[in-house]
């Protein structure tokens, strides 16, 4: 009978001893994650100061509530390789995925994406909008809007019926979405990113039994720059300022490989049509709209029960040229194209950072490929084996922590890349050409000092920290390419070719039971023989945008023709 009080005392003592551990477990629970992607957004946001006229109050307030990385860079200056690197944690120089035309699941069939990895570790992973490169990868998600089985990440979006609206088509080389306009529509009528934001609001209104990973892909400011007109109103056309990084004759000190990356037809075409300021206005309006959609998402989270236990990460896949280096679009190694917004808010109690991340800025060179291992550590989960980039948690804990790393951005040909340090940048091309820039005195990279011997040691240090080997770049399978429209023969002859642009391969597939002849139709409309294609076989042909290729029987009877678009494709001759 005397043993019961002793047992009770022991139980009480054990409870007191265990109490601190229980409290600690509650305070360091697994946090939720809100993962916001923005598309083609450069540093034109208020908190980074890329353009003096930009309006981004919601991005700015998120930056003030967490860590703003002012020297963050994309892993590749194109959507597909950048997003693949982010969602797998695998850099292009190891995966071999360098370009938009490649297919992620052909190059990396077994790679586990962030949402699948979170689901395997007890989370519910949901997404909406463009997160990967124009597909969803349904098996990686628990839930998606639109339905993941569709593999189409875009909700309905209002576009003008008659296009182009403002920028005339310069030729078959021009991307069809390079256009802009203020639409007479409400946010809800416009749809698109509004519907993504609305979906996110609904997620935060639900009661979640598991911790969640919610990813939102905001498509603007990706082209086309069509948004409701109220987002254009703060930017009167007559007040528009040119990009601060633009300088005339900025190519004279570039090596040949750099000059090839510089001028492109888009910028010259936009200038020739006197549309430069109008395009800048539309880009600013699209950023303003995207910022408003981010605000809807943040408001919904901050007003929900999950506000104090949700990590927020916001990033853009790469930057964007609006005339700098006489270039338009992306695909380059210059800072205007590699530098991206990156901000991370970590609340107190996160398993990997119990004290949370204090609001500050960090100017260390970081890369988006680090996001996967960073989230793993913050959530107290095992490090994904396939991700070998450094975690950003040391910098989230102390923005001035020692950081021996550089940030490497890979161009679309193996061996070409840019290296970003804290105050210097090296651009190295596969042929050995180089550019070197001192960001403290030359933030817009106007003065290439690669040939100056006094900076040889700096150049060597950056070069030594870059990868020295590069995975080969596998071509996409023919089956994965887009299909060109088949124009069956009619009363009129095939139209003449209007070739305009660079060369690439198109693959002709003969699905008939008989051999067919392949003809190039020249500028005068005369067919030129290019041989035969046996039944059930295919052949590749180098060609250009705007070229016309005719298919006939072996007796020269026309069957139909293909008109070449702006990229590699397959041309299927249908069975009769």
VOGU-3710 file (C-alpha; in Angstrom, 3 decimals, decimal comma):
1> xxxxxxxxxx> 0,000/0,000/0,000  2,867/2,407/0,609  4,068/1,982/-2,974  1,116/3,952/-4,496  2,149/7,392/-3,142  5,701/6,713/-4,297  4,428/5,787/-7,757  2,303/8,926/-7,831  5,283/11,069/-6,876  7,382/9,449/-9,574
11> xxxxxxxxxx> 4,643/10,064/-12,153  4,390/13,720/-11,163  8,149/14,153/-11,274  8,290/12,477/-14,691  5,536/14,776/-15,968  7,432/17,876/-14,868  10,599/16,550/-16,502  8,737/15,884/-19,737  6,880/19,200/-19,803  9,666/21,299/-21,364
21> xxxxxxxxxx> 10,004/18,775/-24,175  6,254/18,841/-24,828  6,271/22,618/-24,904  9,250/22,581/-27,238  7,495/20,087/-29,543  4,454/22,355/-29,719  6,580/25,411/-30,391  8,584/23,710/-33,151  5,775/22,043/-35,058  5,871/21,465/-38,777
31> xxxxxxxxxx> 4,904/24,702/-40,476  2,703/25,103/-43,529  4,199/26,457/-46,756  2,834/29,027/-49,204  4,938/28,960/-52,385  4,252/31,850/-54,798  5,757/31,876/-58,288  5,750/34,890/-60,587  6,537/34,725/-64,280  9,060/36,884/-66,192
41> xxxxxxxxxx> 9,348/39,421/-63,364  12,686/41,230/-63,244  13,790/43,600/-60,480  11,087/46,169/-61,262  9,564/46,055/-57,787  9,663/48,856/-55,251  11,781/47,152/-52,618  14,541/46,352/-55,124  14,259/49,583/-57,089  14,566/48,286/-60,640
51> xxxxxxxxxx> 12,318/50,987/-62,139  11,254/54,213/-60,416  7,645/54,071/-61,632  6,721/50,543/-60,606  3,837/50,054/-58,139  4,165/46,936/-55,966  2,840/47,642/-52,446  2,065/43,998/-51,708  5,430/42,646/-52,744  7,018/45,424/-50,731
61> xxxxxxxxxx> 5,069/44,596/-47,572  5,924/40,913/-47,888  9,590/41,862/-48,221  9,359/43,960/-45,057  7,916/41,035/-43,100  10,659/38,549/-43,984  14,075/38,274/-45,579  14,493/40,038/-48,908  17,369/38,590/-50,928  18,661/41,479/-53,030
71> xxxxxxxxxx> 21,266/39,362/-54,843  19,158/36,348/-55,817  19,514/34,810/-59,257  17,672/32,269/-61,356  19,242/28,930/-62,191  18,490/29,478/-65,884  17,100/32,492/-67,796  14,195/30,521/-69,286  10,994/29,146/-67,782  11,479/25,407/-68,217
81> xxxxxxxxxx> 15,041/24,921/-66,925  14,518/27,473/-64,146  11,320/25,904/-62,839  12,651/22,370/-63,254  15,693/23,265/-61,153  13,499/24,843/-58,460  11,048/21,958/-58,230  13,675/19,188/-58,352  16,634/20,875/-56,667  18,796/19,681/-59,591
91> xxxxxxxxxx> 20,898/22,195/-61,490  20,947/22,132/-65,332  24,634/21,236/-65,430  23,736/17,976/-63,656  20,296/17,270/-65,127  21,017/18,205/-68,743  17,821/20,266/-68,937  18,965/23,652/-70,251  16,199/24,929/-72,558  12,467/25,447/-72,962
101> xxxxxxxxxx> 12,216/22,985/-75,834  13,256/20,010/-73,729  10,737/17,939/-71,775  11,219/17,577/-68,038  9,923/14,038/-67,741  12,024/12,857/-70,681  15,197/14,241/-69,124  14,290/13,505/-65,478  11,740/10,667/-65,507  12,307/9,671/-61,873
111> xxxxxxxxxx> 12,922/13,044/-60,209  10,665/13,795/-57,242  9,169/17,282/-57,243  8,709/19,445/-54,157  4,941/18,812/-53,836  5,338/15,031/-54,051  8,157/15,125/-51,529  5,984/17,112/-49,102  3,083/14,697/-49,615  5,354/11,778/-48,787
121> xxxxxxxxxx> 6,252/13,513/-45,536  2,727/14,007/-44,266  1,682/17,219/-46,019  -1,168/17,876/-48,430  0,173/19,449/-51,614  -2,095/21,674/-53,679  -1,335/23,997/-56,555  -2,844/26,375/-59,071  -1,639/28,283/-62,112  1,630/27,995/-63,986
131> xxxxxxxxxx> 4,249/26,385/-61,752  6,045/24,107/-64,199  6,539/24,850/-67,888  2,996/24,621/-69,302  2,139/21,307/-67,672  1,083/20,195/-64,182  2,731/16,781/-63,651  -0,481/15,479/-62,114  1,111/12,600/-60,195  3,093/15,083/-58,083
141> xxxxxxxxxx> 0,040/16,801/-56,578  -2,795/15,894/-54,245  -4,993/18,625/-55,673  -4,813/21,260/-58,414  -6,847/24,043/-59,996  -7,663/23,602/-62,848  -8,036/19,834/-62,516  -4,623/18,216/-62,475  -5,686/15,512/-64,944  -6,073/18,168/-67,633
151> xxxxxxxxxx> -2,323/18,968/-67,496  -3,367/22,531/-68,383  -2,411/24,876/-65,512  -4,318/27,924/-66,783  -7,782/28,967/-65,595  -9,998/30,719/-68,141  -8,526/34,084/-69,132  -10,070/36,928/-71,113  -8,129/37,828/-74,249  -9,160/40,138/-77,122
161> xxxxxxxxxx> -10,889/38,352/-79,980  -8,930/40,243/-82,630  -5,177/40,079/-82,238  -2,645/41,608/-82,437  -3,996/44,697/-80,707  -1,003/47,023/-80,453  2,132/45,430/-81,885  1,971/44,408/-85,566  3,355/40,992/-86,398  6,831/41,499/-87,789
171> xxxxxxxxxx> 7,104/38,068/-89,357  6,842/34,328/-88,703  9,743/34,605/-86,239  7,628/36,618/-83,763  6,169/34,969/-80,670  2,409/35,244/-81,039  1,909/36,512/-77,479  4,128/39,582/-77,876  1,306/42,107/-77,641  -0,459/44,231/-75,028
181> xxxxxxxxxx> -3,622/46,207/-74,257  -5,725/47,663/-71,448  -8,899/45,588/-71,257  -12,314/46,959/-70,359  -12,932/44,270/-67,766  -13,017/43,689/-64,034  -10,526/41,404/-62,339  -13,169/38,710/-62,091  -14,116/39,047/-65,759  -10,463/38,845/-66,723
191> xxxxxxxxxx> -9,990/35,618/-64,775  -6,514/34,109/-65,068  -4,417/35,098/-62,059  -7,545/36,431/-60,326  -8,958/32,902/-60,305  -5,664/31,525/-58,980  -5,761/34,075/-56,140  -9,417/33,289/-55,457  -8,593/29,583/-55,286  -5,844/30,349/-52,756
201> xxxxxxxxxx> -8,280/32,386/-50,638  -10,560/29,371/-50,502  -7,724/27,128/-49,323  -7,101/29,358/-46,309  -10,794/29,274/-45,426  -10,719/25,485/-45,101  -9,902/23,443/-42,031  -6,791/21,399/-42,801  -6,126/18,170/-40,974  -2,547/17,983/-42,280
211> xxxxxxxxxx> 0,094/20,653/-42,697  -0,183/22,023/-46,219  2,068/22,953/-49,114  0,143/25,407/-51,283  1,714/26,704/-54,495  0,309/29,561/-56,566  1,583/30,416/-60,027  0,930/34,064/-60,963  1,335/34,264/-64,757  1,696/38,018/-65,178
221> xxxxxxxxxx> 3,863/39,828/-66,117  4,399/37,062/-68,687  3,277/38,041/-72,171  0,751/38,920/-73,473  0,439/42,058/-71,377  -3,371/42,151/-71,343  -4,766/43,216/-67,951  -7,780/45,291/-66,821  -7,415/48,956/-67,724  -7,445/50,168/-64,112
231> xxxxxxxxxx> -3,894/48,809/-63,809  -2,783/50,976/-66,733  -4,234/54,191/-65,290  -1,333/54,978/-62,887  1,061/54,919/-65,856  0,191/57,688/-68,354  2,007/56,970/-71,578  3,569/60,430/-71,823  5,200/59,974/-68,393  6,818/56,585/-69,031
241> xxxxxxxxxx> 10,542/56,455/-68,339  12,919/54,220/-70,266  14,631/51,328/-68,405  17,363/52,688/-66,116  19,742/50,026/-67,414  19,430/51,045/-71,052  22,414/52,656/-72,732  22,978/53,292/-76,401  25,988/51,614/-77,986  26,289/49,215/-75,067
251> xxxxxxxxxx> 27,641/46,349/-77,138  30,990/47,682/-78,314  33,010/46,072/-75,507  31,333/42,663/-75,711  32,958/39,538/-77,165  31,352/37,949/-80,209  29,403/35,423/-78,119  27,974/38,301/-76,068  27,039/40,305/-79,138  25,111/37,333/-80,481
261> xxxxxxxxxx> 23,072/37,258/-77,257  22,395/40,981/-77,422  20,426/42,581/-80,265  17,323/40,728/-81,305  14,527/41,429/-83,734  11,914/42,109/-81,080  13,531/45,269/-79,763  14,242/46,600/-83,248  10,670/45,793/-84,318  9,184/47,501/-81,264
271> xxxxxxxxxx> 11,324/50,590/-81,861  10,488/50,670/-85,565  6,781/50,767/-84,683  7,325/53,448/-82,003  5,958/51,122/-79,308  8,807/51,081/-76,777  7,191/53,305/-74,152  3,844/51,645/-74,721  5,455/48,258/-74,069  7,102/49,517/-70,861
281> xxxxxxxxxx> 3,752/50,938/-69,760  2,119/47,553/-70,352  4,849/45,665/-68,495  4,455/48,017/-65,513  0,671/47,595/-65,642  1,037/43,802/-65,714  3,365/43,928/-62,699  0,848/46,158/-60,889  -1,917/43,632/-61,619  0,234/40,682/-60,526
291> xxxxxxxxxx> 1,104/42,510/-57,317  -2,597/43,029/-56,584  -3,210/39,300/-56,997  -0,342/38,531/-54,622  -2,009/40,963/-52,192  -5,254/38,980/-52,329  -3,382/35,805/-51,459  -1,409/37,402/-48,623  -4,516/39,040/-47,166  -6,313/35,712/-47,149
301> xxxxxxxxxx> -3,420/34,026/-45,362  -2,893/36,840/-42,857  -6,595/36,813/-41,950  -6,701/33,040/-41,533  -5,898/30,739/-38,584  -2,711/29,735/-40,430  -1,025/33,155/-40,452  1,336/32,402/-37,588  2,391/28,949/-38,781  2,981/29,357/-42,515
311> xxxxxxxxxx> 6,269/29,938/-44,307  5,848/32,229/-47,301  8,246/32,025/-50,239  7,893/34,287/-53,275  10,121/34,099/-56,349  10,244/34,876/-60,045  11,613/32,319/-62,493  13,921/34,813/-64,284  14,252/38,444/-65,277  13,343/40,230/-68,506
321> xxxxxxxxxx> 15,001/42,661/-70,927  13,093/45,710/-72,143  15,827/47,125/-74,360  18,916/46,730/-72,193  21,809/45,414/-74,335  19,434/46,075/-77,280  17,626/42,902/-76,231  13,984/42,009/-75,585  12,701/38,991/-73,661  15,079/36,678/-71,736
331> xxxxxxxxxx> 17,667/33,910/-72,408  20,795/35,935/-71,528  23,414/35,857/-68,779  23,244/39,566/-67,931  22,077/40,661/-64,523  18,846/42,215/-65,830  17,864/38,692/-66,872  19,309/36,605/-64,022  18,472/38,747/-60,989  15,059/37,949/-59,536
341> xxxxxxxxxx> 12,856/38,890/-56,584  13,171/36,392/-53,744  11,629/36,862/-50,316  11,080/34,350/-47,528  8,971/34,855/-44,403  9,486/32,328/-41,610  7,263/32,526/-38,502  8,440/31,588/-35,049  8,090/27,932/-34,195  9,267/26,494/-37,516
351> xxxxxxxxxx> 11,017/23,216/-36,801  14,181/24,201/-38,628  14,289/27,786/-37,382  12,431/28,013/-34,038  13,009/31,751/-33,615  11,757/32,476/-37,124  13,469/34,817/-39,583  13,735/38,455/-38,582  12,759/41,018/-41,209  15,896/42,155/-42,997
361> xxxxxxxxxx> 17,684/42,216/-46,328  20,494/39,930/-47,450  22,951/40,798/-50,214  24,714/37,452/-50,421  24,600/35,732/-53,845  21,908/33,044/-53,681  20,188/30,869/-56,248  16,644/29,598/-56,652  17,851/25,995/-56,858  18,386/26,276/-53,082
371> xxxxxxxxxx> 14,658/26,567/-52,343  13,998/22,815/-52,138  16,674/22,028/-49,502  15,805/25,261/-47,678  12,164/24,268/-47,265  13,167/20,787/-46,183  15,330/22,174/-43,399  12,800/24,799/-42,310  10,105/22,148/-41,976  12,339/19,827/-39,974
381> xxxxxxxxxx> 12,339/17,134/-42,656  15,110/15,069/-44,170  17,193/16,705/-46,863  16,197/15,512/-50,368  19,092/13,449/-51,716  18,742/14,741/-55,265  19,120/18,371/-54,163  22,744/19,351/-53,624  22,521/23,156/-53,498  23,204/24,896/-50,173
391> xxxxxxxxxx> 20,259/25,590/-47,884  19,497/29,257/-47,240  18,628/28,663/-43,583  21,982/30,051/-42,310  21,196/33,346/-44,060  17,612/33,331/-42,820  19,000/33,022/-39,316  21,692/35,650/-39,868  21,841/37,641/-43,102  25,538/38,359/-42,439
401> xxxxxxxxxx> 26,522/34,743/-41,821  29,616/33,450/-43,654  28,577/32,411/-47,170  31,311/30,927/-49,373  28,985/30,311/-52,312  28,399/32,033/-55,643  25,194/31,880/-57,699  25,464/30,271/-61,144  22,951/30,802/-63,945  23,178/28,368/-66,872
411> xxxxxxxxxx> 22,476/29,397/-70,449  20,949/27,050/-73,023  24,231/25,627/-74,343  26,293/23,511/-71,935  29,383/25,404/-70,823  27,822/28,877/-71,051  26,873/30,477/-67,739  27,095/33,541/-65,522  28,527/33,584/-62,003  27,262/36,121/-59,472
421> xxxxxxxxxx> 29,347/36,981/-56,447  28,617/39,586/-53,841  29,933/42,485/-55,928  31,298/40,968/-59,156  29,796/38,989/-62,025  31,482/36,786/-64,622  29,783/35,663/-67,830  31,567/32,739/-69,463  30,557/31,399/-72,877  31,229/27,861/-74,094
431> xxxxxxxxxx> 33,625/29,147/-76,770  35,796/30,799/-74,091  34,551/34,390/-74,510  33,992/36,226/-71,232  32,560/39,355/-69,653  33,393/40,681/-66,179  31,510/43,393/-64,301  32,057/45,323/-61,072  28,557/45,768/-59,683  29,532/48,417/-57,129
441> xxxxxxxxxx> 30,662/50,885/-59,770  28,709/49,412/-62,704  25,358/47,934/-61,577  23,955/47,933/-65,120  26,958/46,113/-66,577  27,918/48,788/-69,068  31,694/48,322/-68,747  33,147/44,898/-69,512  36,551/44,626/-67,784  37,268/40,979/-68,627
451> xxxxxxxxxx> 40,359/41,984/-70,561  41,836/44,125/-67,789  44,745/42,316/-66,120  44,257/44,105/-62,792  41,048/42,096/-62,293  42,519/38,725/-63,317  42,474/37,371/-59,764  38,809/38,271/-59,307  37,939/36,659/-62,624  39,839/33,491/-61,661
461> xxxxxxxxxx> 38,135/33,235/-58,284  34,680/33,389/-59,862  35,662/30,952/-62,597  37,044/28,457/-60,075  33,772/28,479/-58,120  31,709/27,690/-61,226  31,079/24,099/-62,359  33,820/22,590/-64,488  31,769/19,813/-66,093  28,379/19,924/-67,784
471> xxxxxxxxxx> 25,817/17,235/-68,478  25,012/16,784/-72,184  21,808/18,333/-73,498  19,407/15,643/-74,765  17,064/16,686/-77,557  13,319/16,309/-77,014  11,687/13,267/-78,586  9,831/13,828/-81,824  6,594/12,656/-80,225  6,801/15,456/-77,643
481> xxxxxxxxxx> 7,061/18,262/-80,223  4,114/20,422/-81,225  2,271/19,398/-84,386  2,101/21,758/-87,336  -1,378/22,171/-88,889  -1,922/20,026/-91,975  -3,384/21,986/-94,889  -5,011/19,487/-97,227  -4,658/20,222/-100,951  -7,469/22,212/-102,514
491> xxxxxxxxxx> -8,059/24,112/-105,707  -5,238/26,558/-105,016  -1,543/25,744/-105,055  0,547/25,837/-101,902  1,536/29,442/-101,070  5,110/30,682/-101,575  7,556/30,566/-98,671  8,371/33,672/-96,686  11,332/32,411/-94,659  12,390/34,808/-91,916
501> xxxxxxxxxx> 14,403/33,807/-88,840  16,921/31,242/-87,644  17,065/27,604/-88,670  15,864/24,578/-86,719  14,729/21,038/-87,476  11,203/19,962/-88,350  10,355/16,257/-88,464  8,096/15,016/-91,276  6,159/11,822/-90,459  4,472/9,923/-93,266
511> xxxxxxxxxx> 1,469/8,081/-91,844  0,129/7,018/-95,246  0,559/3,550/-96,713  2,540/4,877/-99,658  5,745/6,828/-100,154  5,348/10,583/-100,562  7,494/13,366/-101,973  8,690/16,365/-99,962  8,968/19,755/-101,715  10,124/23,147/-100,514
521> xxxxxxxxxx> 8,033/25,919/-102,066  10,346/28,830/-102,878  9,624/32,559/-102,633  8,094/32,569/-106,132  5,850/29,599/-105,385  7,931/27,045/-107,282  8,352/23,617/-105,645  11,883/22,264/-105,179  12,281/18,535/-104,577  13,791/17,382/-101,276
531> xxxxxxxxxx> 13,388/13,647/-101,757  10,957/10,993/-100,623  9,575/9,765/-97,295  8,735/6,022/-97,185  5,417/4,918/-95,662  5,426/4,938/-91,866  8,813/6,658/-91,755  10,054/10,092/-90,742  12,829/12,454/-91,760  14,233/15,612/-90,294
541> xxxxxxxxxx> 14,657/18,771/-92,315  16,415/22,010/-91,403  14,111/24,925/-92,133  13,107/28,451/-91,070  9,979/30,237/-89,820  7,623/31,054/-92,676  8,871/28,287/-94,995  6,241/26,220/-96,809  6,727/22,504/-97,423  4,439/20,606/-99,794
551> xxxxxxxxxx> 3,655/16,895/-99,785  2,700/15,068/-102,993  2,197/11,511/-104,188  4,978/9,846/-106,136  3,030/10,902/-109,237  3,337/14,558/-108,080  -0,321/14,902/-107,116  -0,560/17,472/-104,271  -1,748/16,084/-100,939  -1,263/19,143/-98,732
561> xxxxxxxxxx> 1,310/21,449/-97,202  2,769/22,696/-93,917  3,692/26,258/-92,971  6,590/26,390/-90,532  6,116/28,263/-87,242  8,690/29,781/-84,909  10,146/26,598/-83,383  11,013/22,943/-83,924  7,935/20,789/-84,530  6,606/17,628/-86,143
571> xxxxxx> 4,699/17,659/-89,410  2,413/14,636/-89,667  1,147/13,603/-93,081  -2,175/11,965/-92,143  -3,328/8,602/-93,428  -5,817/8,944/-96,247
//
